[in-house]
């Protein structure tokens, strides 16, 4: 009997998690500003636990689900170029890895279109004011 309580508890937890976490949780809704598209990216962490037992002929079960959503980065698309702006604390290696796409774009871009950091900051600031 305790097995049935455990199974139903776990099933209920995961049904609740389906309602909580969607694909839009990881990649937010696109924000359009003139010719710029901003996509927020977040980290989603979750954990769950469940248990069931039987004592003196009584069945009992319990469970819990926890989650954490934290901003990770912002993807900025402007004039066919993309730029990933990391909003977390960065170490030196992460900063270098973030620079690689910009360097590749400079050598492979036919039009040499570049998004300045000021343009990205302005677009991100304006998107925060809309909400």
Chimera marker file (.cmm) of the C-alpha trace (Angstrom):
<marker_set name="trace">
<marker id="1" x="0.000" y="0.000" z="0.000" r="1" g="1" b="0" radius="0.5"/>
<marker id="2" x="2.883" y="2.369" z="0.755" r="1" g="1" b="0" radius="0.5"/>
<marker id="3" x="4.176" y="1.780" z="-2.797" r="1" g="1" b="0" radius="0.5"/>
<marker id="4" x="0.907" y="3.156" z="-4.229" r="1" g="1" b="0" radius="0.5"/>
<marker id="5" x="1.155" y="6.276" z="-2.058" r="1" g="1" b="0" radius="0.5"/>
<marker id="6" x="4.767" y="6.783" z="-3.119" r="1" g="1" b="0" radius="0.5"/>
<marker id="7" x="3.935" y="6.435" z="-6.825" r="1" g="1" b="0" radius="0.5"/>
<marker id="8" x="0.987" y="8.822" z="-6.641" r="1" g="1" b="0" radius="0.5"/>
<marker id="9" x="3.036" y="11.348" z="-4.653" r="1" g="1" b="0" radius="0.5"/>
<marker id="10" x="5.873" y="11.307" z="-7.206" r="1" g="1" b="0" radius="0.5"/>
<marker id="11" x="3.389" y="11.504" z="-10.091" r="1" g="1" b="0" radius="0.5"/>
<marker id="12" x="1.717" y="14.534" z="-8.500" r="1" g="1" b="0" radius="0.5"/>
<marker id="13" x="5.081" y="16.241" z="-7.965" r="1" g="1" b="0" radius="0.5"/>
<marker id="14" x="6.069" y="15.865" z="-11.609" r="1" g="1" b="0" radius="0.5"/>
<marker id="15" x="2.673" y="17.064" z="-12.826" r="1" g="1" b="0" radius="0.5"/>
<marker id="16" x="3.168" y="20.190" z="-10.725" r="1" g="1" b="0" radius="0.5"/>
<marker id="17" x="6.652" y="20.634" z="-12.151" r="1" g="1" b="0" radius="0.5"/>
<marker id="18" x="5.274" y="20.468" z="-15.720" r="1" g="1" b="0" radius="0.5"/>
<marker id="19" x="3.084" y="23.462" z="-14.916" r="1" g="1" b="0" radius="0.5"/>
<marker id="20" x="6.023" y="25.324" z="-13.377" r="1" g="1" b="0" radius="0.5"/>
<marker id="21" x="8.791" y="24.748" z="-15.941" r="1" g="1" b="0" radius="0.5"/>
<marker id="22" x="8.247" y="25.342" z="-19.662" r="1" g="1" b="0" radius="0.5"/>
<marker id="23" x="10.554" y="26.107" z="-22.579" r="1" g="1" b="0" radius="0.5"/>
<marker id="24" x="9.818" y="29.799" z="-22.053" r="1" g="1" b="0" radius="0.5"/>
<marker id="25" x="11.287" y="29.458" z="-18.579" r="1" g="1" b="0" radius="0.5"/>
<marker id="26" x="14.755" y="28.884" z="-20.080" r="1" g="1" b="0" radius="0.5"/>
<marker id="27" x="14.411" y="31.195" z="-23.092" r="1" g="1" b="0" radius="0.5"/>
<marker id="28" x="12.115" y="34.090" z="-22.309" r="1" g="1" b="0" radius="0.5"/>
<marker id="29" x="9.761" y="35.887" z="-24.660" r="1" g="1" b="0" radius="0.5"/>
<marker id="30" x="11.524" y="37.897" z="-27.348" r="1" g="1" b="0" radius="0.5"/>
<marker id="31" x="11.555" y="41.659" z="-26.866" r="1" g="1" b="0" radius="0.5"/>
<marker id="32" x="11.519" y="43.679" z="-30.105" r="1" g="1" b="0" radius="0.5"/>
<marker id="33" x="12.972" y="47.208" z="-30.110" r="1" g="1" b="0" radius="0.5"/>
<marker id="34" x="13.250" y="48.781" z="-33.569" r="1" g="1" b="0" radius="0.5"/>
<marker id="35" x="15.657" y="46.477" z="-35.433" r="1" g="1" b="0" radius="0.5"/>
<marker id="36" x="16.888" y="44.750" z="-32.272" r="1" g="1" b="0" radius="0.5"/>
<marker id="37" x="15.625" y="41.486" z="-30.768" r="1" g="1" b="0" radius="0.5"/>
<marker id="38" x="16.464" y="40.688" z="-27.153" r="1" g="1" b="0" radius="0.5"/>
<marker id="39" x="16.097" y="37.145" z="-25.780" r="1" g="1" b="0" radius="0.5"/>
<marker id="40" x="16.579" y="36.656" z="-22.035" r="1" g="1" b="0" radius="0.5"/>
<marker id="41" x="18.192" y="33.358" z="-21.012" r="1" g="1" b="0" radius="0.5"/>
<marker id="42" x="17.864" y="31.936" z="-17.497" r="1" g="1" b="0" radius="0.5"/>
<marker id="43" x="19.171" y="28.990" z="-15.516" r="1" g="1" b="0" radius="0.5"/>
<marker id="44" x="16.516" y="26.716" z="-14.061" r="1" g="1" b="0" radius="0.5"/>
<marker id="45" x="17.414" y="24.450" z="-11.156" r="1" g="1" b="0" radius="0.5"/>
<marker id="46" x="14.962" y="22.177" z="-9.447" r="1" g="1" b="0" radius="0.5"/>
<marker id="47" x="14.904" y="19.353" z="-6.956" r="1" g="1" b="0" radius="0.5"/>
<marker id="48" x="12.264" y="17.053" z="-5.621" r="1" g="1" b="0" radius="0.5"/>
<marker id="49" x="11.880" y="14.474" z="-2.926" r="1" g="1" b="0" radius="0.5"/>
<marker id="50" x="9.159" y="12.030" z="-2.014" r="1" g="1" b="0" radius="0.5"/>
<marker id="51" x="8.585" y="9.346" z="0.532" r="1" g="1" b="0" radius="0.5"/>
<marker id="52" x="5.899" y="6.982" z="1.730" r="1" g="1" b="0" radius="0.5"/>
<marker id="53" x="5.521" y="4.825" z="4.771" r="1" g="1" b="0" radius="0.5"/>
<marker id="54" x="3.194" y="2.595" z="6.701" r="1" g="1" b="0" radius="0.5"/>
<marker id="55" x="2.954" y="2.641" z="10.472" r="1" g="1" b="0" radius="0.5"/>
<marker id="56" x="0.434" y="0.747" z="12.565" r="1" g="1" b="0" radius="0.5"/>
<marker id="57" x="-1.785" y="0.093" z="9.558" r="1" g="1" b="0" radius="0.5"/>
<marker id="58" x="-1.868" y="3.727" z="8.445" r="1" g="1" b="0" radius="0.5"/>
<marker id="59" x="-0.448" y="4.843" z="5.123" r="1" g="1" b="0" radius="0.5"/>
<marker id="60" x="1.267" y="8.163" z="4.769" r="1" g="1" b="0" radius="0.5"/>
<marker id="61" x="3.166" y="9.906" z="2.010" r="1" g="1" b="0" radius="0.5"/>
<marker id="62" x="4.758" y="13.255" z="1.452" r="1" g="1" b="0" radius="0.5"/>
<marker id="63" x="6.826" y="15.107" z="-1.047" r="1" g="1" b="0" radius="0.5"/>
<marker id="64" x="8.285" y="18.414" z="-1.945" r="1" g="1" b="0" radius="0.5"/>
<marker id="65" x="9.466" y="20.300" z="-4.986" r="1" g="1" b="0" radius="0.5"/>
<marker id="66" x="11.756" y="23.293" z="-5.060" r="1" g="1" b="0" radius="0.5"/>
<marker id="67" x="13.114" y="25.403" z="-7.845" r="1" g="1" b="0" radius="0.5"/>
<marker id="68" x="15.357" y="28.338" z="-8.558" r="1" g="1" b="0" radius="0.5"/>
<marker id="69" x="15.321" y="30.575" z="-11.622" r="1" g="1" b="0" radius="0.5"/>
<marker id="70" x="18.186" y="33.005" z="-12.104" r="1" g="1" b="0" radius="0.5"/>
<marker id="71" x="19.112" y="35.226" z="-15.047" r="1" g="1" b="0" radius="0.5"/>
<marker id="72" x="22.048" y="33.906" z="-17.017" r="1" g="1" b="0" radius="0.5"/>
<marker id="73" x="22.530" y="35.928" z="-20.187" r="1" g="1" b="0" radius="0.5"/>
<marker id="74" x="20.825" y="38.097" z="-22.762" r="1" g="1" b="0" radius="0.5"/>
<marker id="75" x="21.032" y="37.277" z="-26.468" r="1" g="1" b="0" radius="0.5"/>
<marker id="76" x="20.923" y="40.437" z="-28.588" r="1" g="1" b="0" radius="0.5"/>
<marker id="77" x="20.228" y="40.132" z="-32.327" r="1" g="1" b="0" radius="0.5"/>
<marker id="78" x="20.726" y="43.288" z="-34.371" r="1" g="1" b="0" radius="0.5"/>
<marker id="79" x="21.294" y="43.726" z="-38.118" r="1" g="1" b="0" radius="0.5"/>
<marker id="80" x="21.888" y="39.990" z="-38.553" r="1" g="1" b="0" radius="0.5"/>
<marker id="81" x="24.601" y="39.908" z="-35.880" r="1" g="1" b="0" radius="0.5"/>
<marker id="82" x="24.258" y="38.267" z="-32.508" r="1" g="1" b="0" radius="0.5"/>
<marker id="83" x="25.860" y="39.129" z="-29.216" r="1" g="1" b="0" radius="0.5"/>
<marker id="84" x="25.618" y="37.212" z="-25.969" r="1" g="1" b="0" radius="0.5"/>
<marker id="85" x="25.738" y="39.421" z="-22.881" r="1" g="1" b="0" radius="0.5"/>
<marker id="86" x="26.500" y="37.420" z="-19.768" r="1" g="1" b="0" radius="0.5"/>
<marker id="87" x="24.781" y="38.872" z="-16.690" r="1" g="1" b="0" radius="0.5"/>
<marker id="88" x="26.356" y="36.548" z="-14.144" r="1" g="1" b="0" radius="0.5"/>
<marker id="89" x="29.651" y="37.082" z="-12.411" r="1" g="1" b="0" radius="0.5"/>
<marker id="90" x="32.324" y="36.065" z="-14.869" r="1" g="1" b="0" radius="0.5"/>
<marker id="91" x="35.791" y="34.670" z="-14.473" r="1" g="1" b="0" radius="0.5"/>
<marker id="92" x="38.593" y="35.381" z="-16.962" r="1" g="1" b="0" radius="0.5"/>
<marker id="93" x="38.037" y="32.242" z="-19.047" r="1" g="1" b="0" radius="0.5"/>
<marker id="94" x="34.326" y="32.973" z="-19.456" r="1" g="1" b="0" radius="0.5"/>
<marker id="95" x="35.090" y="36.524" z="-20.581" r="1" g="1" b="0" radius="0.5"/>
<marker id="96" x="37.523" y="35.210" z="-23.203" r="1" g="1" b="0" radius="0.5"/>
<marker id="97" x="34.998" y="32.630" z="-24.437" r="1" g="1" b="0" radius="0.5"/>
<marker id="98" x="32.353" y="35.356" z="-24.696" r="1" g="1" b="0" radius="0.5"/>
<marker id="99" x="34.696" y="37.360" z="-26.931" r="1" g="1" b="0" radius="0.5"/>
<marker id="100" x="35.288" y="34.504" z="-29.437" r="1" g="1" b="0" radius="0.5"/>
<marker id="101" x="32.062" y="35.012" z="-31.479" r="1" g="1" b="0" radius="0.5"/>
<marker id="102" x="32.815" y="38.750" z="-31.837" r="1" g="1" b="0" radius="0.5"/>
<marker id="103" x="36.321" y="38.028" z="-33.097" r="1" g="1" b="0" radius="0.5"/>
<marker id="104" x="35.041" y="35.426" z="-35.577" r="1" g="1" b="0" radius="0.5"/>
<marker id="105" x="32.343" y="37.838" z="-36.797" r="1" g="1" b="0" radius="0.5"/>
<marker id="106" x="34.947" y="40.526" z="-37.463" r="1" g="1" b="0" radius="0.5"/>
<marker id="107" x="36.957" y="38.211" z="-39.724" r="1" g="1" b="0" radius="0.5"/>
<marker id="108" x="34.056" y="36.482" z="-41.487" r="1" g="1" b="0" radius="0.5"/>
<marker id="109" x="31.534" y="39.317" z="-41.811" r="1" g="1" b="0" radius="0.5"/>
<marker id="110" x="31.231" y="40.715" z="-45.337" r="1" g="1" b="0" radius="0.5"/>
<marker id="111" x="29.599" y="43.950" z="-44.226" r="1" g="1" b="0" radius="0.5"/>
<marker id="112" x="31.710" y="44.369" z="-41.077" r="1" g="1" b="0" radius="0.5"/>
<marker id="113" x="28.550" y="45.156" z="-39.091" r="1" g="1" b="0" radius="0.5"/>
<marker id="114" x="29.289" y="45.269" z="-35.384" r="1" g="1" b="0" radius="0.5"/>
<marker id="115" x="27.115" y="45.879" z="-32.362" r="1" g="1" b="0" radius="0.5"/>
<marker id="116" x="28.760" y="48.204" z="-29.902" r="1" g="1" b="0" radius="0.5"/>
<marker id="117" x="28.556" y="47.550" z="-26.193" r="1" g="1" b="0" radius="0.5"/>
<marker id="118" x="26.810" y="50.909" z="-25.773" r="1" g="1" b="0" radius="0.5"/>
<marker id="119" x="24.066" y="49.853" z="-28.228" r="1" g="1" b="0" radius="0.5"/>
<marker id="120" x="23.578" y="46.572" z="-26.357" r="1" g="1" b="0" radius="0.5"/>
<marker id="121" x="23.419" y="48.327" z="-22.979" r="1" g="1" b="0" radius="0.5"/>
<marker id="122" x="20.941" y="50.887" z="-24.346" r="1" g="1" b="0" radius="0.5"/>
<marker id="123" x="18.700" y="48.162" z="-25.817" r="1" g="1" b="0" radius="0.5"/>
<marker id="124" x="18.784" y="46.147" z="-22.575" r="1" g="1" b="0" radius="0.5"/>
<marker id="125" x="18.011" y="49.249" z="-20.488" r="1" g="1" b="0" radius="0.5"/>
<marker id="126" x="15.095" y="50.181" z="-22.773" r="1" g="1" b="0" radius="0.5"/>
<marker id="127" x="13.679" y="46.656" z="-22.564" r="1" g="1" b="0" radius="0.5"/>
<marker id="128" x="13.703" y="46.848" z="-18.768" r="1" g="1" b="0" radius="0.5"/>
<marker id="129" x="11.727" y="50.094" z="-18.889" r="1" g="1" b="0" radius="0.5"/>
<marker id="130" x="8.968" y="48.536" z="-21.056" r="1" g="1" b="0" radius="0.5"/>
<marker id="131" x="8.048" y="46.000" z="-18.412" r="1" g="1" b="0" radius="0.5"/>
<link id1="1" id2="2" r="1" g="1" b="0" radius="0.2"/>
<link id1="2" id2="3" r="1" g="1" b="0" radius="0.2"/>
<link id1="3" id2="4" r="1" g="1" b="0" radius="0.2"/>
<link id1="4" id2="5" r="1" g="1" b="0" radius="0.2"/>
<link id1="5" id2="6" r="1" g="1" b="0" radius="0.2"/>
<link id1="6" id2="7" r="1" g="1" b="0" radius="0.2"/>
<link id1="7" id2="8" r="1" g="1" b="0" radius="0.2"/>
<link id1="8" id2="9" r="1" g="1" b="0" radius="0.2"/>
<link id1="9" id2="10" r="1" g="1" b="0" radius="0.2"/>
<link id1="10" id2="11" r="1" g="1" b="0" radius="0.2"/>
<link id1="11" id2="12" r="1" g="1" b="0" radius="0.2"/>
<link id1="12" id2="13" r="1" g="1" b="0" radius="0.2"/>
<link id1="13" id2="14" r="1" g="1" b="0" radius="0.2"/>
<link id1="14" id2="15" r="1" g="1" b="0" radius="0.2"/>
<link id1="15" id2="16" r="1" g="1" b="0" radius="0.2"/>
<link id1="16" id2="17" r="1" g="1" b="0" radius="0.2"/>
<link id1="17" id2="18" r="1" g="1" b="0" radius="0.2"/>
<link id1="18" id2="19" r="1" g="1" b="0" radius="0.2"/>
<link id1="19" id2="20" r="1" g="1" b="0" radius="0.2"/>
<link id1="20" id2="21" r="1" g="1" b="0" radius="0.2"/>
<link id1="21" id2="22" r="1" g="1" b="0" radius="0.2"/>
<link id1="22" id2="23" r="1" g="1" b="0" radius="0.2"/>
<link id1="23" id2="24" r="1" g="1" b="0" radius="0.2"/>
<link id1="24" id2="25" r="1" g="1" b="0" radius="0.2"/>
<link id1="25" id2="26" r="1" g="1" b="0" radius="0.2"/>
<link id1="26" id2="27" r="1" g="1" b="0" radius="0.2"/>
<link id1="27" id2="28" r="1" g="1" b="0" radius="0.2"/>
<link id1="28" id2="29" r="1" g="1" b="0" radius="0.2"/>
<link id1="29" id2="30" r="1" g="1" b="0" radius="0.2"/>
<link id1="30" id2="31" r="1" g="1" b="0" radius="0.2"/>
<link id1="31" id2="32" r="1" g="1" b="0" radius="0.2"/>
<link id1="32" id2="33" r="1" g="1" b="0" radius="0.2"/>
<link id1="33" id2="34" r="1" g="1" b="0" radius="0.2"/>
<link id1="34" id2="35" r="1" g="1" b="0" radius="0.2"/>
<link id1="35" id2="36" r="1" g="1" b="0" radius="0.2"/>
<link id1="36" id2="37" r="1" g="1" b="0" radius="0.2"/>
<link id1="37" id2="38" r="1" g="1" b="0" radius="0.2"/>
<link id1="38" id2="39" r="1" g="1" b="0" radius="0.2"/>
<link id1="39" id2="40" r="1" g="1" b="0" radius="0.2"/>
<link id1="40" id2="41" r="1" g="1" b="0" radius="0.2"/>
<link id1="41" id2="42" r="1" g="1" b="0" radius="0.2"/>
<link id1="42" id2="43" r="1" g="1" b="0" radius="0.2"/>
<link id1="43" id2="44" r="1" g="1" b="0" radius="0.2"/>
<link id1="44" id2="45" r="1" g="1" b="0" radius="0.2"/>
<link id1="45" id2="46" r="1" g="1" b="0" radius="0.2"/>
<link id1="46" id2="47" r="1" g="1" b="0" radius="0.2"/>
<link id1="47" id2="48" r="1" g="1" b="0" radius="0.2"/>
<link id1="48" id2="49" r="1" g="1" b="0" radius="0.2"/>
<link id1="49" id2="50" r="1" g="1" b="0" radius="0.2"/>
<link id1="50" id2="51" r="1" g="1" b="0" radius="0.2"/>
<link id1="51" id2="52" r="1" g="1" b="0" radius="0.2"/>
<link id1="52" id2="53" r="1" g="1" b="0" radius="0.2"/>
<link id1="53" id2="54" r="1" g="1" b="0" radius="0.2"/>
<link id1="54" id2="55" r="1" g="1" b="0" radius="0.2"/>
<link id1="55" id2="56" r="1" g="1" b="0" radius="0.2"/>
<link id1="56" id2="57" r="1" g="1" b="0" radius="0.2"/>
<link id1="57" id2="58" r="1" g="1" b="0" radius="0.2"/>
<link id1="58" id2="59" r="1" g="1" b="0" radius="0.2"/>
<link id1="59" id2="60" r="1" g="1" b="0" radius="0.2"/>
<link id1="60" id2="61" r="1" g="1" b="0" radius="0.2"/>
<link id1="61" id2="62" r="1" g="1" b="0" radius="0.2"/>
<link id1="62" id2="63" r="1" g="1" b="0" radius="0.2"/>
<link id1="63" id2="64" r="1" g="1" b="0" radius="0.2"/>
<link id1="64" id2="65" r="1" g="1" b="0" radius="0.2"/>
<link id1="65" id2="66" r="1" g="1" b="0" radius="0.2"/>
<link id1="66" id2="67" r="1" g="1" b="0" radius="0.2"/>
<link id1="67" id2="68" r="1" g="1" b="0" radius="0.2"/>
<link id1="68" id2="69" r="1" g="1" b="0" radius="0.2"/>
<link id1="69" id2="70" r="1" g="1" b="0" radius="0.2"/>
<link id1="70" id2="71" r="1" g="1" b="0" radius="0.2"/>
<link id1="71" id2="72" r="1" g="1" b="0" radius="0.2"/>
<link id1="72" id2="73" r="1" g="1" b="0" radius="0.2"/>
<link id1="73" id2="74" r="1" g="1" b="0" radius="0.2"/>
<link id1="74" id2="75" r="1" g="1" b="0" radius="0.2"/>
<link id1="75" id2="76" r="1" g="1" b="0" radius="0.2"/>
<link id1="76" id2="77" r="1" g="1" b="0" radius="0.2"/>
<link id1="77" id2="78" r="1" g="1" b="0" radius="0.2"/>
<link id1="78" id2="79" r="1" g="1" b="0" radius="0.2"/>
<link id1="79" id2="80" r="1" g="1" b="0" radius="0.2"/>
<link id1="80" id2="81" r="1" g="1" b="0" radius="0.2"/>
<link id1="81" id2="82" r="1" g="1" b="0" radius="0.2"/>
<link id1="82" id2="83" r="1" g="1" b="0" radius="0.2"/>
<link id1="83" id2="84" r="1" g="1" b="0" radius="0.2"/>
<link id1="84" id2="85" r="1" g="1" b="0" radius="0.2"/>
<link id1="85" id2="86" r="1" g="1" b="0" radius="0.2"/>
<link id1="86" id2="87" r="1" g="1" b="0" radius="0.2"/>
<link id1="87" id2="88" r="1" g="1" b="0" radius="0.2"/>
<link id1="88" id2="89" r="1" g="1" b="0" radius="0.2"/>
<link id1="89" id2="90" r="1" g="1" b="0" radius="0.2"/>
<link id1="90" id2="91" r="1" g="1" b="0" radius="0.2"/>
<link id1="91" id2="92" r="1" g="1" b="0" radius="0.2"/>
<link id1="92" id2="93" r="1" g="1" b="0" radius="0.2"/>
<link id1="93" id2="94" r="1" g="1" b="0" radius="0.2"/>
<link id1="94" id2="95" r="1" g="1" b="0" radius="0.2"/>
<link id1="95" id2="96" r="1" g="1" b="0" radius="0.2"/>
<link id1="96" id2="97" r="1" g="1" b="0" radius="0.2"/>
<link id1="97" id2="98" r="1" g="1" b="0" radius="0.2"/>
<link id1="98" id2="99" r="1" g="1" b="0" radius="0.2"/>
<link id1="99" id2="100" r="1" g="1" b="0" radius="0.2"/>
<link id1="100" id2="101" r="1" g="1" b="0" radius="0.2"/>
<link id1="101" id2="102" r="1" g="1" b="0" radius="0.2"/>
<link id1="102" id2="103" r="1" g="1" b="0" radius="0.2"/>
<link id1="103" id2="104" r="1" g="1" b="0" radius="0.2"/>
<link id1="104" id2="105" r="1" g="1" b="0" radius="0.2"/>
<link id1="105" id2="106" r="1" g="1" b="0" radius="0.2"/>
<link id1="106" id2="107" r="1" g="1" b="0" radius="0.2"/>
<link id1="107" id2="108" r="1" g="1" b="0" radius="0.2"/>
<link id1="108" id2="109" r="1" g="1" b="0" radius="0.2"/>
<link id1="109" id2="110" r="1" g="1" b="0" radius="0.2"/>
<link id1="110" id2="111" r="1" g="1" b="0" radius="0.2"/>
<link id1="111" id2="112" r="1" g="1" b="0" radius="0.2"/>
<link id1="112" id2="113" r="1" g="1" b="0" radius="0.2"/>
<link id1="113" id2="114" r="1" g="1" b="0" radius="0.2"/>
<link id1="114" id2="115" r="1" g="1" b="0" radius="0.2"/>
<link id1="115" id2="116" r="1" g="1" b="0" radius="0.2"/>
<link id1="116" id2="117" r="1" g="1" b="0" radius="0.2"/>
<link id1="117" id2="118" r="1" g="1" b="0" radius="0.2"/>
<link id1="118" id2="119" r="1" g="1" b="0" radius="0.2"/>
<link id1="119" id2="120" r="1" g="1" b="0" radius="0.2"/>
<link id1="120" id2="121" r="1" g="1" b="0" radius="0.2"/>
<link id1="121" id2="122" r="1" g="1" b="0" radius="0.2"/>
<link id1="122" id2="123" r="1" g="1" b="0" radius="0.2"/>
<link id1="123" id2="124" r="1" g="1" b="0" radius="0.2"/>
<link id1="124" id2="125" r="1" g="1" b="0" radius="0.2"/>
<link id1="125" id2="126" r="1" g="1" b="0" radius="0.2"/>
<link id1="126" id2="127" r="1" g="1" b="0" radius="0.2"/>
<link id1="127" id2="128" r="1" g="1" b="0" radius="0.2"/>
<link id1="128" id2="129" r="1" g="1" b="0" radius="0.2"/>
<link id1="129" id2="130" r="1" g="1" b="0" radius="0.2"/>
<link id1="130" id2="131" r="1" g="1" b="0" radius="0.2"/>
</marker_set>
